């Protein structure tokens, strides 16, 4: 088993649990302090979008939205109170699609099918980032900082994060 496949398997296991937990909290609204847990999972726009992308996949045979219009329609159809618990103002969706760090609209990979590789695909990307580092959010809740070469590879859907990636102590910084 290669390092990349072990990482992917680990992501899949954690991602499946995170996705299920997130969907259960968002749409059931039960459990100990669900609002606090939702807030922790959704403390930035990139995380909010990646989590909503994961919920979209969960509800659509693990296929991502075909384009931004379909994704916005899906988000707009959600219960406004559930969205507010995530930190999403349903009347300000344009703000949701912008990074707080670089103030640019996110790049989003459309039509990502997670059935092929599990639930750890990179889907939401900062357009410019800060000081040469861009945040990349995965469907399973992972958030990493990527340099230019990592970003390009992830944008193309070529694998996940490996030990060769450099950021904060030799590995990718997970936020």
C-alpha positions as CSV (number, residue, x, y, z in Angstrom):
1,X,0.0,0.0,0.0
2,X,1.5,3.4,-1.0
3,X,1.6,6.4,1.3
4,X,-0.9,8.2,-0.9
5,X,-3.4,5.4,-0.8
6,X,-3.0,5.1,3.0
7,X,-3.6,8.9,3.4
8,X,-6.6,8.6,1.1
9,X,-8.0,5.7,3.1
10,X,-7.5,7.6,6.3
11,X,-9.2,10.7,4.8
12,X,-12.1,8.4,3.7
13,X,-12.6,7.0,7.1
14,X,-12.5,10.4,8.9
15,X,-14.4,12.1,6.0
16,X,-17.2,9.7,6.1
17,X,-17.7,10.2,9.8
18,X,-17.4,14.0,9.5
19,X,-19.8,14.1,6.6
20,X,-22.4,12.0,8.4
21,X,-22.0,14.0,11.6
22,X,-22.3,17.2,9.8
23,X,-25.4,16.2,7.8
24,X,-27.0,14.8,11.0
25,X,-26.3,18.0,13.0
26,X,-27.4,20.3,10.2
27,X,-30.6,18.6,9.3
28,X,-31.6,16.9,12.6
29,X,-30.5,19.6,14.9
30,X,-30.2,17.2,17.8
31,X,-27.4,16.2,20.2
32,X,-25.3,17.9,22.8
33,X,-24.8,21.6,21.7
34,X,-25.2,21.1,18.0
35,X,-24.9,24.8,17.4
36,X,-21.4,24.9,18.9
37,X,-20.3,21.9,16.9
38,X,-21.7,23.4,13.7
39,X,-20.0,26.7,14.4
40,X,-16.7,24.9,14.9
41,X,-17.0,23.0,11.6
42,X,-18.0,26.2,9.8
43,X,-15.9,29.1,11.0
44,X,-15.0,30.3,7.5
45,X,-16.6,30.6,4.2
46,X,-14.3,28.0,2.6
47,X,-15.3,25.5,5.2
48,X,-19.0,26.4,4.9
49,X,-18.9,25.9,1.1
50,X,-17.0,22.7,1.3
51,X,-19.4,21.3,3.9
52,X,-22.4,22.4,1.9
53,X,-20.8,20.8,-1.2
54,X,-20.5,17.6,0.9
55,X,-24.1,17.7,1.9
56,X,-25.1,18.3,-1.8
57,X,-23.1,15.1,-2.7
58,X,-24.6,13.2,0.2
59,X,-28.1,14.0,-1.1
60,X,-27.3,13.5,-4.8
61,X,-25.7,10.1,-5.0
62,X,-22.3,11.5,-4.1
63,X,-22.1,13.7,-7.2
64,X,-21.2,17.4,-6.9
65,X,-23.3,20.2,-8.3
66,X,-22.9,20.7,-12.1
67,X,-22.3,24.5,-11.7
68,X,-22.6,27.5,-9.5
69,X,-26.2,28.1,-10.3
70,X,-27.2,24.6,-9.3
71,X,-25.2,24.9,-6.1
72,X,-26.7,28.3,-5.2
73,X,-30.2,26.9,-5.9
74,X,-29.5,24.0,-3.5
75,X,-28.2,26.3,-0.8
76,X,-31.2,28.7,-1.2
77,X,-33.6,25.8,-0.8
78,X,-32.2,24.9,2.6
79,X,-33.9,25.9,5.8
80,X,-32.8,29.4,6.6
81,X,-32.4,28.6,10.3
82,X,-30.1,25.7,9.6
83,X,-28.0,27.9,7.3
84,X,-27.8,30.6,10.0
85,X,-26.5,28.0,12.5
86,X,-23.6,27.4,10.0
87,X,-22.9,31.1,9.8
88,X,-24.6,31.5,6.4
89,X,-26.9,34.5,5.8
90,X,-29.3,33.2,3.1
91,X,-29.8,36.8,1.9
92,X,-26.0,37.3,1.3
93,X,-24.9,34.2,-0.7
94,X,-22.5,36.3,-2.7
95,X,-20.5,36.9,0.5
96,X,-20.4,33.1,1.1
97,X,-18.7,32.5,-2.2
98,X,-15.8,34.9,-1.4
99,X,-12.7,34.2,0.8
100,X,-12.3,36.3,3.9
101,X,-8.5,36.2,3.4
102,X,-8.0,37.3,-0.2
103,X,-11.4,38.8,-0.8
104,X,-11.7,36.9,-4.1
105,X,-14.4,34.6,-5.3
106,X,-13.5,30.9,-4.6
107,X,-12.7,28.5,-7.4
108,X,-14.9,25.5,-7.2
109,X,-14.5,22.1,-8.9
110,X,-17.9,21.2,-10.2
111,X,-19.3,17.7,-10.8
112,X,-16.9,15.9,-8.4
113,X,-18.0,12.3,-7.9
114,X,-16.7,11.0,-4.6
115,X,-17.9,7.4,-5.2
116,X,-14.7,6.7,-7.2
117,X,-12.2,7.8,-4.5
118,X,-14.1,8.2,-1.3
119,X,-15.0,11.4,0.4
120,X,-11.8,13.4,0.4
121,X,-11.7,15.3,-2.8
122,X,-10.6,18.9,-3.0
123,X,-13.5,21.1,-4.1
124,X,-13.1,24.7,-2.9
125,X,-10.0,26.7,-3.5
126,X,-8.9,30.2,-2.7
127,X,-8.2,32.1,-6.0
128,X,-5.1,34.0,-4.9
129,X,-4.5,33.2,-1.2
130,X,-2.0,35.1,0.9
131,X,1.8,35.3,0.5
132,X,1.9,32.4,-2.1
133,X,-0.3,30.1,0.0
134,X,-3.9,29.2,-0.9
135,X,-6.4,27.4,1.2
136,X,-8.0,24.3,-0.2
137,X,-11.0,22.6,1.3
138,X,-12.0,19.0,0.9
139,X,-15.4,17.4,0.9
140,X,-14.6,15.5,4.1
141,X,-13.8,18.6,6.2
142,X,-10.1,18.8,5.7
143,X,-8.6,22.2,5.1
144,X,-5.0,22.6,3.9
145,X,-2.6,25.3,2.8
146,X,-1.2,24.6,-0.6
147,X,1.7,26.2,-2.5
148,X,1.4,26.7,-6.3
149,X,2.4,23.2,-7.4
150,X,0.2,21.6,-4.7
151,X,-2.7,23.8,-5.7
152,X,-2.3,22.9,-9.4
153,X,-2.2,19.2,-8.6
154,X,-5.3,19.4,-6.3
155,X,-7.2,21.6,-8.8
156,X,-6.7,18.9,-11.4
157,X,-8.0,16.3,-9.0
158,X,-4.7,14.5,-9.0
159,X,-4.6,12.8,-5.6
160,X,-4.7,14.0,-2.1
161,X,-2.2,15.4,0.3
162,X,1.1,13.5,0.7
163,X,4.0,13.7,3.2
164,X,6.1,15.4,0.5
165,X,3.9,18.5,0.8
166,X,5.6,21.3,2.7
167,X,3.9,23.6,5.1
168,X,4.4,24.2,8.8
169,X,6.6,21.4,10.0
170,X,7.0,19.3,6.9
171,X,3.4,18.4,6.3
172,X,0.4,20.3,5.1
173,X,-1.2,22.6,7.6
174,X,-4.6,21.3,8.4
175,X,-6.9,23.9,9.8
